[in-house]
C-alpha cells in the first residue's frame, strides 16, 4: 500500500487543459489569417450595399402603388400640387440609386484589383515571406492555390450577390420608369447589371495578383494594376458596340425618328444621292453640307435593349479568357520561382 494512502493523503491529479473549439489549420487557415482584413471589408461592403438595395426596393413599391392609385403615374400629371408631393420621395430614392449606388458598385472591381489582388503577392515577395513558406515542405503551387482560394471565393460570391440585387432593383424599380432616365447601356449602369460585374471582379483580382508577382513592390503594384484596369476597361468600352450586330433603320428625308426606349444610339445620318451613308459628323463639315442637304433619306444605327444580354455575354467571355490567361501565367511564374529556389538550395 502506498505511503500517501496510509498517510490519508491522495495524490492530486494533474490539472486538465481547458478544451478549445476545433480550429482549422494548414494553408487555408494561414490564408484566412493573412486576408481576413480584406475579407471582412468585402463582407461589410456586401451587407451595406445589399441592405441599401433591399430598402430601396421595399420602400419604392408602396410609393409607386400610391402614385398609381392617385392617377399620378403619368408625366403630364406631375404639375398638379398633389402629385408633386407624391413624386418627390420616389425621385429622391431613384437619385440615390443612379447617382450614388451605381458609381460605388461600378468602382468595386477597381478596388478589388488595386487593394486586394495587387498587395496580396507583392507583400509576400517584398517581405521575403514567400521563401519562408516554400521551405516549410509546401510546394509553391499548393501555397499559391491556398493563398488565393479564399479571396477568389469571396470576390465571386460578393460580385454575384451585388450584381443580382442591383439588376433586380433596376428592373423592378428604375429601368423604364419616368422618374429616372437610366437606360441599361448608360456608362455607369451597364457595369453593375447582369454578369459583367462578376467577370470584372474576378479579372481585376487575378490581374492584381499577376502584377504583384511581376512587380514585387506593393505601392508600384497597386498603381500599375489601376492603370492596366483603366486601359482594359477603355478598350472594351471603345469596342463594345461591335460585340453584336447593330440595327439600322431608314426613314424618308425630313422625317425625324429616334431609337426605341432604352436603346443605345450608335450613330445617325443621311443617305446621299450617290447611295453613300454619311453620318451627321460627316455632314457637319462645311464643305460637305450641300451634299447632305440633297440627301434622299435619314438613317439611324442603334442597339435595342434586346442586345443587352448578348453584348454582356461577349464581354464576359473576353474577360474570362483574359482571367484564365493571367492565372496560367501566374502559376507558371510561381512554379519557376519555386524551381529556382530549390536549385539555389541544392547548390
VODRENNU-905125 format. One record per residue: residue in one letter; x, y, z of N, C-alpha, C in turn. Coordinates in steps of 0.001 Angstrom, whole numbers, plus 500000, padded with zeros to 6 digits. Each point is the difference from the previous one (the first is absolute). Layout:
VODRENNU-905125
PT   r    neast   nnorth      nup   caeast   canorth     caup    ceast   cnorth      cup
PT   a        X        Y        Z        X         Y        Z        X        Y        Z
...
This chain:
VODRENNU-905125
PT   r    neast   nnorth      nup   caeast   canorth     caup    ceast   cnorth      cup
PT   x   500848   498814   500000   499152    501186   500000   500878   501228   500000
PT   x   499543   501047   499256   500823    501208   499863   500088   500736   501316
PT   x   501156   500612   500204   500207    500801   501213   499041   501173   500045
PT   x   499683   500583   498832   499062    501119   499961   498615   499584   500439
PT   x   499592   498774   499612   498686    499519   500405   499971   499766   501495
PT   x   501081   499374   500548   500068    499772   501438   499954   501314   500760
PT   x   500559   500994   499437   500007    501298   500673   498700   500768   499806
PT   x   499085   499370   499261   498697    500653   499794   500039   501102   498984
PT   x   501040   499989   499213   500100    501039   498973   499923   499365   498619
PT   x   499204   500560   499150   499886    499496   498622   500836   500866   499065
PT   x   500588   499345   499035   500810    500746   499027   499097   500844   499107
PT   x   500302   501281   499902   499152    500894   499197   500142   499688   498511
PT   x   498875   499947   499328   500026    499740   498551   500559   501203   499265
PT   x   500728   499772   498926   500543    501133   499227   498875   500868   499452
PT   x   500178   501311   499994   498932    500891   499504   499704   499743   498534
PT   x   498721   500032   499675   499580    499783   498621   500090   501299   499209
PT   x   500434   499837   498790   500067    501170   499122   498590   500373   499548
PT   x   499696   501290   499964   498653    500410   499564   499749   499611   498550
PT   x   498789   499539   499767   499630    499597   498642   499726   501233   499142
PT   x   500485   499945   498812   499778    501090   499047   499265   499461   498783
PT   x   499290   500864   499358   499267    499591   498800   500984   499612   498908
PT   x   499641   498996   499212   500897    499609   498905   500219   501152   499043
PT   x   501211   500138   499546   500368    501112   499133   500675   499442   498753
PT   x   499601   500504   498810   500655    499518   498787   501474   500359   499999
PT   x   500762   499188   499357   501434    500232   499942   500494   499951   498578
PT   x   501308   500038   499855   500595    499891   498684   499965   501290   499226
PT   x   500132   499863   498677   500134    501161   499133   498721   500823   499910
PT   x   498832   499322   500078   498749    500743   499913   499867   500953   501187
PT   x   500344   499494   501194   499941    500854   501183   501001   501153   499893
PT   x   501175   499710   499471   500991    501055   499798   499490   501040   499011
PT   x   499349   499534   498935   499456    500933   499015   498931   500887   500628
PT   x   499166   499411   500858   498985    500793   500685   500644   501048   500903
PT   x   501014   499610   500730   500660    500939   500901   500626   501165   499235
PT   x   500562   499696   498836   500677    501044   499239   499031   500908   499250
PT   x   498827   499489   499663   499055    500770   499184   498761   500421   500762
PT   x   499961   499777   501300   498747    500205   500726   499543   501458   499979
PT   x   500931   500945   500038   499585    501404   499960   499269   500318   498699
PT   x   500569   499557   498887   499361    500244   498707   498680   499244   499887
PT   x   499944   498774   500526   498774    499217   499925   498902   500624   500855
PT   x   500355   500518   501170   499000    500686   500816   499521   501267   499306
PT   x   500900   500685   499309   499598    501207   499261   499020   499641   498879
PT   x   500264   498893   499301   499082    499556   498951   498642   499651   500598
PT   x   500009   499296   501137   498740    499647   500652   499216   501242   500410
PT   x   500702   500998   500542   499323    501237   500395   499412   500722   498793
PT   x   500743   499992   498889   499498    500625   498778   498730   499313   499516
PT   x   500017   498664   499979   498837    499259   499520   498792   500246   500894
PT   x   500202   499971   501307   498879    500210   500926   499426   501401   499842
PT   x   500869   501008   499935   499534    501382   499888   499263   500241   498688
PT   x   500614   499572   498884   499370    500217   498695   498709   499195   499869
PT   x   500000   498770   500490   498796    499177   499911   498863   500593   500820
PT   x   500307   500463   501203   498967    500612   500831   499427   501254   499341
PT   x   500859   500793   499374   499522    501211   499335   499124   499670   498799
PT   x   500404   499018   499208   499208    499614   498837   498648   499420   500413
PT   x   499989   499168   501020   498737    499435   500477   499087   501099   500546
PT   x   500583   500944   500738   499191    501110   500520   499414   500819   498855
PT   x   500798   500239   498969   499491    500758   498860   498797   499306   499372
PT   x   500109   498700   499776   498909    499273   499342   498735   500014   500850
PT   x   500125   499619   501252   498808    499860   500833   499434   501343   500450
PT   x   500757   501079   499854   499436    501318   500280   499385   500633   498749
PT   x   500490   499624   498818   499451    500548   498767   498678   499346   499611
PT   x   499838   498729   500291   498795    499304   499566   498716   500632   500533
PT   x   499857   500251   501306   498756    500642   500458   499834   501419   499472
PT   x   501104   500732   499823   499890    501344   499442   499481   499969   498568
PT   x   500486   499029   499219   499524    499870   498628   498532   499588   499969
PT   x   499595   499121   500926   498594    499582   500050   499094   501181   500336
PT   x   500418   500833   500959   499209    501185   500341   499917   500956   498812
PT   x   501082   500122   499244   500022    500894   498850   499013   499533   498929
PT   x   499957   498699   499774   499065    499476   498996   498555   500175   500456
PT   x   499737   499779   501280   498631    500143   500485   499521   501448   499901
PT   x   500924   500951   500162   499640    501414   499904   500015   500511   498560
PT   x   500243   499103   499034   500062    500353   498585   501038   501096   499739
PT   x   501164   499825   500633   501098    500959   499840   501220   499363   499331
PT   x   499841   498820   499428   501156    499308   499442   500413   500537   498637
PT   x   499143   500772   499337   500342    500576   498700   500720   501339   500193
PT   x   500962   500273   499116   500796    501214   500117   499128   501255   499911
PT   x   498951   499966   499199   499171    501189   499823   499293   500394   501286
PT   x   499860   499074   500943   499289    500300   501243   500915   500546   501086
PT   x   501302   500042   499750   500923    500386   501070   499930   501488   500324
PT   x   499383   500791   499149   499881    501422   500293   498975   500272   501097
PT   x   499147   499040   500278   499030    500171   501077   500710   500020   501344
PT   x   499517   500846   500886   500654    500140   501308   499977   498692   500771
PT   x   498899   499276   499958   499916    498742   500726   500948   498958   499457
PT   x   500141   499952   498690   500908    499016   499394   501461   500347   500282
PT   x   500312   501277   500032   501386    500386   500258   500472   499501   501353
PT   x   499156   500078   500998   500377    499504   501319   500202   498509   500033
PT   x   499307   499242   499151   500153    498551   499965   501197   499571   499164
PT   x   500343   500819   498991   501121    499647   499124   501335   500273   500674
PT   x   500069   501019   500842   501279    500421   500587   500734   498884   500747
PT   x   499353   499239   500911   500754    498929   500686   500472   498903   499059
PT   x   499260   499740   498933   500432    498993   499023   501237   500492   499265
PT   x   499988   501277   499622   501145    500570   499290   501261   499964   500852
PT   x   499840   500289   501300   501171    499966   500880   500590   498603   500082
PT   x   499187   498983   500032   500503    498622   500094   500653   499549   498697
PT   x   499411   500343   498874   500630    499654   498722   501308   500754   499808
PT   x   500054   501227   500499   501248    500771   499947   501088   499314   500822
PT   x   499632   499462   501153   500966    499266   500822   500568   498814   499234
PT   x   499149   499301   499256   500466    498832   499236   500912   500423   498848
PT   x   499564   500984   499201   500740    500332   498786   501254   500822   500256
PT   x   499993   500871   501014   501101    500925   500208   500985   499564   501079
PT   x   499608   499056   500857   500890    499582   501080   500298   498508   499970
PT   x   498955   499189   499954   500242    498555   500045   500686   499496   498744
PT   x   499531   500430   498844   500606    499523   498761   501485   500349   499887
PT   x   500421   501247   500243   501440    500272   499957   500788   499181   501016
PT   x   499435   499816   501197   500708    499226   501019   500158   498547   499569
PT   x   498942   499399   499466   500078    498605   499566   500890   499856   498767
PT   x   499987   500991   499113   500852    499937   498809   501478   500058   500361
PT   x   500326   500620   501134   501400    500112   500421   500494   498777   500760
PT   x   499121   499064   500329   500408    498833   500804   501099   499180   499321
PT   x   499888   499632   498707   501103    499247   499381   501337   500713   500059
PT   x   499994   501309   499805   501248    500762   500079   500596   499908   501398
PT   x   499182   500141   501027   500481    499909   501377   500509   498596   500308
PT   x   499323   498986   499483   500439    498621   500231   501373   499774   499382
PT   x   500169   500434   498761   501281    499793   499344   501141   500748   500657
PT   x   499747   501253   500400   501079    500835   500530   500336   499675   501454
PT   x   498981   499771   500827   500238    499912   501441   499828   498607   500587
PT   x   499580   499042   499180   499964    498604   500445   500960   499149   499183
PT   x   499876   500050   498673   500835    499149   499161   501454   500429   499951
PT   x   500262   501273   499739   501375    500465   499821   500873   499824   501238
PT   x   499536   500365   501199   500898    499867   501166   500195   498561   500476
PT   x   499111   499088   499609   500003    498669   500601   501332   499276   499789
PT   x   500475   499942   498771   501268    499332   499730   501173   500974   500041
PT   x   499730   501266   499671   501095    500974   500034   500592   500111   501398
PT   x   499180   499979   501025   500501    500070   501373   500792   498759   500371
PT   x   499554   498840   499524   500721    498753   500292   501410   500042   499421
PT   x   500122   500472   498769   501321    500090   499368   500827   501131   500613
PT   x   499361   501110   500294   500730    501151   500528   500583   499700   501382
PT   x   499261   499262   500818   500463    499679   501343   500847   498735   500057
PT   x   500000   499219   498928   500756    498756   499989   499303   498842   500674
PT   x   498738   500165   500404   499288    498908   500671   499652   498864   499045
PT   x   500019   500273   498711   499683    498947   499053   501065   498901   500036
PT   x   501251   500372   500174   501068    498999   500082   499877   499179   501280
PT   x   499606   500658   501087   499803    499274   501248   498899   498967   499865
PT   x   498905   500371   499328   498890    499056   499827   500415   498808   499151
PT   x   500799   500247   498961   500389    498908   499115   501020   499060   500624
PT   x   500664   500420   501044   500961    499107   500674   499347   499168   501088
PT   x   498680   500125   500205   499297    499240   501034   499295   498786   499395
PT   x   500674   499319   499101   499470    498796   499332   498664   500270   499306
PT   x   499838   501184   499468   498796    500372   499258   500421   500381   498589
PT   x   499391   499386   499008   500357    500310   498624   499480   501388   499623
PT   x   500688   500703   499118   499550    501344   499608   498589   500029   499417
PT   x   499662   498992   499187   498670    499998   499399   498917   499760   501041
PT   x   500277   499118   500948   499029    499776   501074   499862   501243   500861
PT   x   501090   500653   500277   499954    501233   500789   499185   501065   499282
PT   x   500242   500162   498686   499285    501016   499242   498502   499693   499952
PT   x   499650   498731   499782   498588    499619   499946   499287   500327   501307
PT   x   500631   499637   501107   499388    500283   501298   499959   501492   500290
PT   x   501001   500724   499523   500091    501434   500304   498893   500789   499324
PT   x   499613   499596   498790   499025    500797   499252   498609   499380   499996
PT   x   499822   498796   500557   498706    499322   499922   498914   500770   500746
PT   x   500256   500346   501256   498984    500701   500790   499672   501385   499436
PT   x   500997   500824   499667   499655    501289   499392   499214   499867   498697
PT   x   500367   499027   499158   499280    499822   498738   498552   499587   500253
PT   x   499799   499091   500954   498636    499585   500338   499194   501165   500558
PT   x   500628   500818   500841   499306    501161   500559   499636   501004   498913
PT   x   500919   500242   499079   499735    500950   498909   498885   499477   499105
PT   x   500028   498703   499677   498958    499418   499150   498636   500106   500674
PT   x   499935   499666   501281   498726    500056   500716   499494   501428   500119
PT   x   500890   500913   500394   499591    501397   500161   499544   500598   498672
PT   x   500752   499737   498936   499618    500529   498697   498657   499475   499533
PT   x   499742   498706   500228   498725    499411   499580   498834   500587   500789
PT   x   500167   500128   501314   498914    500533   500836   499670   501436   499612
PT   x   501026   500834   499862   499764    501401   499665   499416   500148   498591
PT   x   500467   499193   499045   499481    500091   498642   498530   499581   499941
PT   x   499656   498926   500704   498605    499539   500003   499085   501058   500615
PT   x   500390   500552   501141   499153    500990   500664   499898   501292   499193
PT   x   501132   500469   499462   499965    501231   499208   499139   499834   498747
PT   x   500105   498851   499341   499195    499744   498806   498525   499891   500354
PT   x   499707   499319   501092   498607    499838   500436   499353   501342   500310
PT   x   500683   500855   500756   499444    501309   500341   499863   500862   498751
PT   x   500971   499931   499101   499909    500803   498778   498795   499575   499162
PT   x   499821   498695   499828   498890    499519   499176   498648   500286   500653
PT   x   499927   499866   501317   498720    500143   500690   499617   501451   500251
PT   x   500991   500873   500213   499682    501333   500504   500594   501153   499200
PT   x   501045   499774   499213   500706    501115   499358   499829   499979   498486
PT   x   500390   498928   499361   499986    499925   498550   498601   500149   499428
PT   x   499867   500863   499006   498706    500207   499367   499058   500896   500767
PT   x   500398   500475   501191   499144    500905   500767   500246   501446   499557
PT   x   498960   500843   500050   500205    501394   499595   500743   500826   501035
PT   x   500259   499429   501195   500617    500786   501064   501522   500035   499890
PT   x   500588   499115   499225   501459    499969   499866   500351   499564   498590
PT   x   500646   500883   499246   500467    499626   498658   501270   499179   500174
PT   x   499848   498701   499942   501132    499124   500295   499976   498793   499068
PT   x   500279   500202   498694   500023    498863   499066   501116   499036   500349
PT   x   499850   498707   499688   500971    498995   500448   501376   500149   499390
PT   x   500116   500633   498821   501306    500145   499364   500757   501236   500494
PT   x   499409   500760   500901   500637    501215   500481   501297   499685   500735
PT   x   500908   500989   500042   501362    499787   500487   500122   499304   501330
PT   x   499284   500448   501042   500120    499410   501323   498901   498990   500300
PT   x   499074   499814   499071   498954    498991   500193   500451   498644   499485
PT   x   500578   499993   498821   500437    498744   499380   500924   499181   500894
PT   x   501045   500569   500630   500945    499161   500747   499486   499466   501339
PT   x   498777   500346   500415   499494    499462   501268   498842   499033   499791
PT   x   499595   499772   498746   498889    499109   499707   500493   498719   499359
PT   x   499241   498909   500187   500290    498753   499318   501239   499299   500519
PT   x   500674   499266   499107   501146    499178   500380   501330   500736   499873
PT   x   500001   501147   499344   501257    500728   499773   500707   500390   501292
PT   x   499307   500519   501037   500734    500368   501224   500694   498830   500671
PT   x   499440   498789   499910   500654    498828   500577   501285   499690   499237
PT   x   499922   500024   498669   501183    499730   499182   501077   501055   500225
PT   x   499587   501264   500117   500972    501063   500232   500677   499840   501363
PT   x   499259   499611   501017   500586    499844   501341   501050   498903   500013
PT   x   499698   498851   499381   500974    498908   499969   501221   500374   499168
PT   x   499770   500649   498867   501129    500408   499171   500888   501000   500734
PT   x   499388   500964   500697   500783    500990   500734   500836   499334   501087
PT   x   499427   499028   500697   500751    499301   501051   501208   499276   499416
PT   x   499779   499220   498937   501089    499218   499410   501042   500914   499366
PT   x   499565   501079   499353   500964    500939   499421   500862   500617   501100
PT   x   499378   500373   501124   500772    500539   501115   501001   499001   500550
PT   x   499597   498732   500091   500921    498962   500462   501201   499866   499071
PT   x   499723   499981   498702   501089    499854   499029   500931   501212   500038
PT   x   499439   501191   500065   500836    501199   500065   500843   499986   501273
PT   x   499412   499581   501126   500757    499917   501243   501149   499025   499913
PT   x   499772   498880   499317   501077    499016   499848   501095   500507   499079
PT   x   499626   500793   499007   500989    500509   499056   500791   501173   500580
PT   x   499294   500947   500611   500646    501221   500485   500683   499774   501352
PT   x   499318   499303   500915   500546    499620   501311   500268   501206   500897
PT   x   499311   501094   499746   500026    501168   500865   498552   500428   500189
PT   x   499591   500188   501250   498582    500170   500284   499425   501254   499358
PT   x   500605   501148   500255   499451    501256   499485   500018   500017   498474
PT   x   501102   499567   499419   500088    499973   498537   498976   499038   499399
PT   x   499753   498882   500668   499016    499031   499503   498593   500573   500038
PT   x   499674   500716   501067   498676    500605   500115   499764   501002   498873
PT   x   500980   500868   499764   499846    501015   498962   499961   499374   498608
PT   x   500859   499026   499765   500023    499353   498683   498697   499276   499718
PT   x   499456   499329   500999   498726    499296   499821   498887   500980   499653
PT   x   499954   501138   500682   498979    500996   499686   500098   500506   498579
PT   x   501215   500251   499530   500186    500482   498630   499578   498930   498990
PT   x   500411   498757   500218   499657    498923   499068   498497   499752   499946
PT   x   499339   500048   501155   498548    499816   500013   499309   501123   499233
PT   x   500485   501227   500163   499413    501114   499258   500205   499829   498499
PT   x   501165   499508   499596   500271    499789   498572   499098   498913   499426
PT   x   499897   498870   500701   499147    498905   499514   498546   500447   499939
PT   x   499549   500718   501016   498626    500493   499996   499759   500951   498831
PT   x   500955   500875   499741   499853    500920   498880   499941   499282   498665
PT   x   500835   498984   499827   499997    499245   498741   498687   499258   499788
PT   x   499496   499357   501054   498742    499270   499858   498832   500947   499762
PT   x   500003   501109   500694   498915    500957   499802   500050   500594   498602
PT   x   501185   500245   499495   500149    500567   498661   499463   499048   498930
PT   x   500186   498700   500209   499595    499009   499004   498686   499300   500349
PT   x   499332   500414   501051   498801    499297   500465   498888   499995   498966
PT   x   499877   501072   499233   498924    500070   499006   500153   498954   498908
PT   x   501222   499502   499787   500240    499011   498947   499900   498563   500511
PT   x   499654   499804   501268   499895    498645   500542   498805   499243   499438
PT   x   499035   500720   499455   498794    499364   499472   499493   500864   498855
PT   x   499455   499395   498929   499546    500799   498857   498923   501004   500405
PT   x   500185   501239   499587   499039    501048   500327   498861   500023   498980
PT   x   498997   500815   500294   498817    500128   499141   500058   501347   499287
PT   x   499696   499985   498698   499922    501233   499222   498594   500157   499434
PT   x   499486   501218   500088   498667    500280   499468   500055   501243   499134
PT   x   499127   500022   498997   499915    501115   499056   498653   500689   500129
PT   x   499977   501292   499687   498762    500780   499966   500126   501063   498922
PT   x   498892   500425   499423   500063    501046   498957   500637   501276   500533
PT   x   500603   500741   499103   500642    501260   500356   498978   500970   500589
PT   x   500367   500632   501092   499104    500940   500648   499167   499401   501109
PT   x   499998   498689   500111   499261    499324   501072   500989   499662   501108
PT   x   499807   500600   501159   500905    499727   501117   499520   498755   500743
PT   x   500922   499121   500304   499667    498817   500792   501198   499649   500863
PT   x   499744   499448   501167   501057    499685   500941   500005   498524   500357
PT   x   500964   499630   500813   500119    498613   500409   498890   499650   500989
PT   x   499657   498712   500116   498972    499584   500963   500435   500281   501433
PT   x   499066   499856   500913   500265    500248   501413   501084   499066   500519
PT   x   500917   500547   500781   501102    499265   500626   501002   499448   499001
PT   x   499932   500424   498746   500966    499533   498998   501274   500838   500071
PT   x   501045   499462   499396   501307    500663   499975   500221   500572   498607
PT   x   499981   501311   499870   500201    500649   498708   501476   499949   499638
PT   x   500312   499403   498860   501382    499900   499533   500349   501174   499091
PT   x   499152   500253   499019   500271    501091   499059   498721   500277   499229
PT   x   499980   501139   499343   498876    500350   499134   500524   500907   498904
PT   x   499254   500064   498897   500435    500828   498896   499016   499964   498855
PT   x   500508   500164   498781   499153    500084   498815   500588   499121   498904
PT   x   499153   499644   499047   500426    499273   498802   500108   501003   498862
PT   x   501204   500160   499452   500236    500972   498935   499420   499506   498679
PT   x   499941   500884   499032   499414    499644   498710   500801   498938   499268
PT   x   501307   499916   500287   500812    498973   499343   499942   498664   500743
PT   x   499163   499894   501031   499820    498739   500730   500876   499848   501223
PT   x   500903   500939   500242   500858    499900   501171   499231   500329   501272
PT   x   500395   499312   501092   499417    500267   501318   500948   500934   500742
PT   x   499568   501227   500244   500829    501007   500655   499453   500267   501397
PT   x   500894   500017   500979   499581    500296   501363   499812   501502   500181
PT   x   499337   500372   501076   499818    501426   500278   501333   500706   500190
PT   x   500957   499288   500567   501330    500590   500169   500620   500348   498652
PT   x   499779   499135   499012   500494    500273   498649   499328   501242   499421
PT   x   498707   500134   500269   499253    501112   499413   500267   501320   500690
PT   x   500582   499971   501201   500281    501241   500703   501141   500779   499355
PT   x   500800   499323   499189   501087    500686   499307   499403   500968   498984
PT   x   500450   501242   500037   499409    501027   499146   500082   499682   498519
PT   x   501065   499319   499559   500165    499703   498578   499027   498935   499521
PT   x   499407   499244   500916   499135    498899   499585   498529   500280   500283
PT   x   499690   501163   500544   498626    500280   500405   499041   499935   498824
PT   x   500399   500530   498862   499083    500021   498851   499634   498591   499559
PT   x   500956   499096   500006   499698    498623   499625   499043   499334   500964
PT   x   500129   500319   501272   499108    499412   500996   498601   500594   499919
PT   x   499909   501260   499604   498682    500617   499857   499195   499350   498885
PT   x   500662   499436   499019   499320    499339   498886   499802   498510   500252
PT   x   500176   499552   501249   499879    498581   500316   498572   499517   499769
PT   x   499879   498712   499751   498691    499412   499680   499265   499484   501226
PT   x   500727   499589   501037   499340    499433   501176   500924   500104   501211
PT   x   499428   499765   501169   500744    499967   501261   500219   498556   500422
PT   x   501040   499777   500776   500228    498672   500569   500437   500123   501451
PT   x   499788   498940   500727   500369    499950   501409   500528   498598   500312
PT   x   501040   499931   500808   500611    498733   500396   499996   499927   501523
PT   x   499531   498874   500537   499875    499883   501451   500007   498527   500418
PT   x   500173   499806   501296   499828    498691   500628   498724   500032   500828
PT   x   498989   499217   499662   498800    499965   500836   500295   499355   501348
PT   x   499077   500147   500920   500218    499466   501341   500156   498484   499979
PT   x   499468   499337   498960   500146    498555   499876   501426   499555   499750
PT   x   500886   500915   499582   501406    499668   499780   500839   500092   501269
PT   x   499388   500421   501098   500767    500207   501231   500651   498700   500471
PT   x   499227   498928   500069   500539    498720   500487   501062   499439   499057
PT   x   499781   499949   498671   501074    499491   499125   501293   500809   500102
PT   x   499896   501318   500079   501212    500823   500121   500714   499690   501306
PT   x   499233   499843   501081   500622    499669   501276   500659   498625   499972
PT   x   499390   499049   499323   500590    498661   499928   501319   500026   499227
PT   x   500059   500790   498935   501254    500112   499244   501082   500629   500869
PT   x   499669   501080   500707   500986    500645   500862   500426   499078   501134
PT   x   499051   499255   500549   500343    499040   501055   500948   498931   499480
PT   x   499753   499519   498779   500899    499005   499416   501410   500540   499830
PT   x   500108   501254   499566   501329    500614   499859   500693   500081   501353
PT   x   499271   500440   501022   500591    500144   501333   500387   498652   500595
PT   x   499175   498991   499799   500334    498663   500505   501259   499479   499320
PT   x   500105   500223   498689   501199    499573   499278   501244   500705   500535
PT   x   499905   501309   500195   501135    500735   500555   500335   499523   501415
PT   x   498983   499660   500774   500237    499500   501364   500734   498682   499977
PT   x   499582   499091   499131   500656    498693   499903   501450   500160   499546
PT   x   500226   500877   499026   501367    500225   499529   500865   500559   501120
PT   x   499502   501022   500710   500774    500595   501085   500256   498993   501116
PT   x   499024   499175   500311   500169    499000   501056   501019   498947   499594
PT   x   499970   499599   498734   500982    499023   499513   501418   500557   500077
PT   x   500172   501241   499558   501323    500628   500076   500456   500101   501453
PT   x   499083   500329   500899   500339    500123   501418   500509   498679   500559
PT   x   499308   498912   499732   500423    498697   500522   501330   499568   499387
PT   x   500187   500275   498710   501270    499629   499372   501164   500765   500611
PT   x   499795   501263   500284   501087    500804   500568   500290   499585   501446
PT   x   498970   499698   500772   500240    499554   501378   500711   498652   499999
PT   x   499632   499112   499103   500700    498709   499926   501455   500196   499607
PT   x   500258   500934   499099   501378    500268   499616   500799   500553   501178
PT   x   499371   500895   500771   500687    500534   501179   500305   498893   501004
PT   x   499057   499070   500161   500240    498881   500906   501135   499112   499535
PT   x   500059   499730   498693   501088    499193   499481   501352   500708   500172
PT   x   500010   501320   499808   501239    500755   500187   500462   499936   501445
PT   x   499079   500081   500958   500345    499948   501405   500569   498633   500374
PT   x   499386   498944   499487   500503    498654   500284   501392   499807   499409
PT   x   500214   500514   498768   501308    499872   499388   501059   500763   500798
PT   x   499621   501156   500528   500939    500786   500805   500360   499262   501310
PT   x   499007   499358   500617   500258    499291   501251   500894   498783   499787
PT   x   499812   499324   498861   500850    498840   499728   501453   500429   499775
PT   x   500154   501167   499340   501363    500469   499733   500680   500428   501290
